[in-house]
Amino acid sequence: MPTNLTIADVERIAALAQLELTREEKELFTRQLADILAYAEQVQAIDTSGVPATAHVHDAQRTERDDVPRPCLPIADALANAPDADRQAGLFRVPRVIGG
Amino acid sequence: MSPVDATARSIRAEIAAGRVSAVDVCRASLDRITAVNPSLNAFNLVDPERALARARDVDRRHAAGEPLGPLAGVPIAIKDNMNVRGMPTTASSRILDHFVPPYDATVVRRLEDAGAVIVGKTNCDEFAMGSSNENSAFGPVRNPWALDRIPGGSSGGSAAAVAARCVPLALGSDTGGSIRQPAAFCGVVGLKPTYGRVSRYGLLAFASSLDQIGPFARTVADAALVLAALSGADPCDATTSDEPVPDFAGAMTGDIKGVRVGVPRAFVTEGVDGDVRRAFDAALDALRGAGATLVDVELPHAKYAIPVYYLVCTAEASSNLARYDGVKYGYRSPAAKDEGLKALYSRTRDEGFGPEVKRRIMLGTYVLSAGYYDAFYLKALQVRTLLRRDYEQAYEHVDVIAMPTSPTPPFRLGEKTGDPLQMYLADVFTVSANLAGLPGISVPCGFSGEGLPIGFQLMGRMFDEATLLRVADAYERSTDWHTRNPA
């Protein structure tokens, strides 16, 4: 369980979170996350049998609307903040993913 | 006295009466910012040209006989995690370097429709993650009452800007106390509305089931004025509510005879500083003196609110912050240029995010990961239900619940930065309102022996900000704490 969180655990989590941590960060987080999780473990002693989860406080959601097309962000505006883009083609640019 | 020393209500009235112009008020606000911001670091960005143009527009409309909005000519500062079109949004993070939002947050549009004049963006903890404003890529904000103290967080810049009279109003966001706690620490009023009362469209998401935008002000009546302008359903945020928006100003009658104020005495015990306890007890006496009835209430699961909160908010944050990847906007690591997409993501995120944000993404990823989801995340959501039930049961007997906003007065810069868990524990009285979706307000209620501000908190029933404001305003009328100013 978390109180004996290892550097390998932290590396596994960092990979899932797409974070390339330095050696120092891994060591620091191993210690700090273990402390925080050990504290958070107190919730496991509470009897919650039959208790539903609250992911959200409003049970009834008014989420549906008519599917009517509306103006959206122009492509040029959407690309304006991109660190790298082919503005003429209207595309974000990233390093090659396939082949190469 | 500078025109910006007045309340928002009085500024608007003076402009309407033609005794002062919106441009004069705006200049006074900009001058005050220039004078005090070098020592406070409350603002990430000030935009005098844009502000003066808006103020001139208010004056021009007024001269043309057009009706004035409820916030006409009132300067306001916006926490730098909300979008103002054409003005950079940084969330006090490197990862949003050079990001200029192409749209306005709904709250920004509503404020400007009401005539408010946005002067700039305030410093905060990175992505609103923190209780001290020390997690900002642009350096900490300092408390106007004592420069060696933190202003609270995460909306520390907004609180400090209002306390230092740079602006009569500011917006903050509150995920676990990020409006109420800095309000208490800076000696101003801070209001977190009911979840769903105010649109989150254009607020950079931290924990979507907990985040809510609200005002800082120097009086309860000013906070009510802003709430009225912000409230109501928004087609751009499906979690906003259709609940009718009552007349908040009309609710503040000054009469709280027979109002039942719940006090969770068993919860408000350990770890509460002596000065905070004395100020809180005196506030309860004042409420009783104004005609309220004090009723003991039990909140048996409130002691679990901190672990539940840090399990839920980090899980949601780890998901929400996945979008910052160096592709669509913001910072991209130059080091990852030739190493493929995965390296681009992970280097960009390591270089772009600060330590607290990484810590929370890591914790949230862990509690959502296979093998730990049930034991941590699901369990936290179940205890969240138990906590909500505690409040529902308490509100069968009382109209509002009172407790200190923070267990201590503002602490020193650097005092808790080495121990994240100690920092988290400082949120003990504020996180419950977010987990249960309830409205809460922090009101100044005194000073510590060292002259540091202390606030107390009232929490109300869902969508009953009217009663909350009525009680808070009646309390404020019986005291003069809100009239004190930092040197």
Chai-1 contact restraints between the chains, C-beta under 6 A:
chainA,res_idxA,chainB,res_idxB,connection_type,confidence,min_distance_angstrom,max_distance_angstrom,comment,restraint_id
A,I13,B,M362,contact,1.0,0.0,6.0,A-B,restraint_1
A,I13,B,T365,contact,1.0,0.0,6.0,A-B,restraint_2
A,I13,B,Y366,contact,1.0,0.0,6.0,A-B,restraint_3
A,L16,B,T365,contact,1.0,0.0,6.0,A-B,restraint_4
A,A17,B,I361,contact,1.0,0.0,6.0,A-B,restraint_5
A,A17,B,T365,contact,1.0,0.0,6.0,A-B,restraint_6
A,Q18,B,Y345,contact,1.0,0.0,6.0,A-B,restraint_7
A,Q18,B,S346,contact,1.0,0.0,6.0,A-B,restraint_8
A,Q18,B,R349,contact,1.0,0.0,6.0,A-B,restraint_9
A,L19,B,S346,contact,1.0,0.0,6.0,A-B,restraint_10
A,L19,B,R349,contact,1.0,0.0,6.0,A-B,restraint_11
A,L19,B,D350,contact,1.0,0.0,6.0,A-B,restraint_12
A,E20,B,S346,contact,1.0,0.0,6.0,A-B,restraint_13
A,E20,B,R347,contact,1.0,0.0,6.0,A-B,restraint_14
A,E20,B,D350,contact,1.0,0.0,6.0,A-B,restraint_15
A,F29,B,M362,contact,1.0,0.0,6.0,A-B,restraint_16
A,Q32,B,P420,contact,1.0,0.0,6.0,A-B,restraint_17
A,L33,B,L363,contact,1.0,0.0,6.0,A-B,restraint_18
A,D35,B,L421,contact,1.0,0.0,6.0,A-B,restraint_19
A,I36,B,L421,contact,1.0,0.0,6.0,A-B,restraint_20
A,Y39,B,L421,contact,1.0,0.0,6.0,A-B,restraint_21
A,A40,B,P307,contact,1.0,0.0,6.0,A-B,restraint_22
A,A40,B,L311,contact,1.0,0.0,6.0,A-B,restraint_23
A,Q42,B,P307,contact,1.0,0.0,6.0,A-B,restraint_24
A,V43,B,Y304,contact,1.0,0.0,6.0,A-B,restraint_25
A,V43,B,P307,contact,1.0,0.0,6.0,A-B,restraint_26
A,V43,B,K379,contact,1.0,0.0,6.0,A-B,restraint_27
A,V43,B,A380,contact,1.0,0.0,6.0,A-B,restraint_28
A,V43,B,V383,contact,1.0,0.0,6.0,A-B,restraint_29
A,I46,B,V383,contact,1.0,0.0,6.0,A-B,restraint_30
A,T48,B,Q382,contact,1.0,0.0,6.0,A-B,restraint_31
A,V51,B,Q382,contact,1.0,0.0,6.0,A-B,restraint_32
A,V51,B,T385,contact,1.0,0.0,6.0,A-B,restraint_33
A,P52,B,T385,contact,1.0,0.0,6.0,A-B,restraint_34
A,A53,B,L378,contact,1.0,0.0,6.0,A-B,restraint_35
A,A53,B,L381,contact,1.0,0.0,6.0,A-B,restraint_36
A,A53,B,Q382,contact,1.0,0.0,6.0,A-B,restraint_37
A,T54,B,L381,contact,1.0,0.0,6.0,A-B,restraint_38
A,T54,B,R384,contact,1.0,0.0,6.0,A-B,restraint_39
A,T54,B,T385,contact,1.0,0.0,6.0,A-B,restraint_40
A,A55,B,L381,contact,1.0,0.0,6.0,A-B,restraint_41
A,H56,B,S209,contact,1.0,0.0,6.0,A-B,restraint_42
A,V57,B,Y195,contact,1.0,0.0,6.0,A-B,restraint_43
A,V57,B,G437,contact,1.0,0.0,6.0,A-B,restraint_44
A,H58,B,G196,contact,1.0,0.0,6.0,A-B,restraint_45
A,T63,B,A238,contact,1.0,0.0,6.0,A-B,restraint_46
A,D77,B,P102,contact,1.0,0.0,6.0,A-B,restraint_47
A,N81,B,F99,contact,1.0,0.0,6.0,A-B,restraint_48
A,N81,B,Y329,contact,1.0,0.0,6.0,A-B,restraint_49
A,P83,B,R332,contact,1.0,0.0,6.0,A-B,restraint_50
A,F92,B,V327,contact,1.0,0.0,6.0,A-B,restraint_51
A,V94,B,V327,contact,1.0,0.0,6.0,A-B,restraint_52
A,V94,B,L341,contact,1.0,0.0,6.0,A-B,restraint_53
A,P95,B,G340,contact,1.0,0.0,6.0,A-B,restraint_54
A,P95,B,L341,contact,1.0,0.0,6.0,A-B,restraint_55
A,P95,B,L344,contact,1.0,0.0,6.0,A-B,restraint_56
A,V97,B,L341,contact,1.0,0.0,6.0,A-B,restraint_57
